[in-house]
């Protein structure tokens, strides 16, 4: 994904995520939000909550790209594990 923390990278992490296993840097829900509404970085760390947090390289954004991502998110949200957190 070229070091970009975009929808494709998040989808790959989400598909590989096993919610029955403990949450760690390689096993987490990239669409989960913390109490402040922030999303995690590529390690599953949230801003201000972990020393391991790294500001992710974000992809280019435009109205058209955001509309395509919204369609992908509607499909992802249909997954049974979408609203879950790691153990």
C-alpha distance (Angstrom), angle and dihedral (degrees) to the residues before:
residue distance angle dihedral
X1 . . .
X2 3.77 . .
X3 3.80 94.1 .
X4 3.81 90.3 -62.9
X5 3.81 116.6 134.2
X6 3.79 95.5 -146.5
X7 3.78 135.9 137.4
X8 3.82 93.6 -77.6
X9 3.82 93.1 53.9
X10 3.81 91.9 44.3
X11 3.79 91.3 49.2
X12 3.82 91.1 52.0
X13 3.83 91.4 50.3
X14 3.81 90.6 46.0
X15 3.80 92.5 50.9
X16 3.82 91.2 49.8
X17 3.82 93.5 44.9
X18 3.82 116.8 110.5
X19 3.82 108.9 -160.9
X20 3.81 90.1 -165.1
X21 3.81 91.1 65.4
X22 3.80 124.1 71.8
X23 3.78 116.7 -85.5
X24 3.80 113.2 -104.3
X25 3.81 139.9 147.4
X26 3.81 91.2 -72.0
X27 3.82 100.8 34.4
X28 3.80 115.2 55.5
X29 3.80 143.7 110.0
X30 3.83 105.5 -100.5
X31 3.82 90.8 -163.1
X32 3.81 94.5 56.1
X33 3.81 115.4 111.5
X34 3.79 128.4 -151.5
X35 3.82 124.4 -129.1
X36 3.82 89.8 -83.4
X37 3.81 91.4 54.5
X38 3.81 93.9 -110.8
X39 3.79 121.8 142.4
X40 3.79 122.7 -132.4
X41 3.77 128.2 -105.7
X42 3.82 123.9 -117.1
X43 3.84 89.4 -76.8
X44 3.80 95.3 53.3
X45 3.82 92.3 -106.7
X46 3.80 122.4 136.0
X47 3.81 124.5 -138.7
X48 3.79 112.5 -93.9
X49 3.80 93.2 7.0
X50 3.78 102.5 78.6
X51 3.76 138.0 33.1
X52 3.78 86.4 -139.1
X53 3.81 93.9 65.8
X54 3.79 114.2 121.9
X55 3.78 122.7 -173.5
X56 3.81 103.0 -111.8
X57 3.78 124.3 -128.9
X58 3.76 102.1 -113.5
X59 3.80 125.3 -150.4
X60 3.78 125.7 -115.1
X61 3.78 113.1 -79.6
X62 3.76 133.1 -150.5
X63 3.78 135.4 151.0
X64 3.82 91.5 -97.9
X65 3.82 93.0 48.8
X66 3.80 91.2 47.9
X67 3.81 91.0 51.3
X68 3.82 91.0 52.1
X69 3.81 90.6 48.0
X70 3.81 90.2 50.0
X71 3.82 89.3 56.1
X72 3.82 90.6 49.8
X73 3.80 90.4 48.5
X74 3.81 91.2 54.1
X75 3.81 88.2 57.2
X76 3.81 92.8 45.2
X77 3.82 91.4 49.7
X78 3.81 89.0 60.6
X79 3.83 89.1 68.7
X80 3.81 114.6 105.2
X81 3.79 90.5 -132.3
X82 3.83 95.9 51.4
X83 3.82 97.1 99.2
X84 3.79 95.9 38.9
X85 3.80 129.6 106.9
X86 3.77 125.6 -147.5
X87 3.78 120.8 -96.0
